Amino acid sequence: MPHRTPLKNLLPPTPPFDLRDGRTAVVVLAVQGFTVDRRLGFGALAAERGIEPELDEYFDQVGYVLRNLADLLGAGRAAGWRVRKPWIS
């Protein structure tokens, strides 16, 4: 399956960032209705712009992402990671 980037139709590009060796963290931000609920946020913006089909694949993958994040948090806790504010929509 080709890599698709449908959110480029709604958002500016992600700024570049530099990852360095050493201390590592897993940071999960903005897993909220705006990004994961087709009726809100991205889904509503796409509907307003008449490009809903462009986000079909994105929303198909959301369920997998949420389950994977929950598994990652569980594995991290089991490994002794310090988890802060683990709230996933």
Secondary structure, DSSP 8 states (H G I E B T S, - for coil): -----GGGGTS---------SSS--------SHHHH-TTSHHHHHHHHHT-GGGGHHHHHHHHHHHHHHHHHHHHHHHTT---------
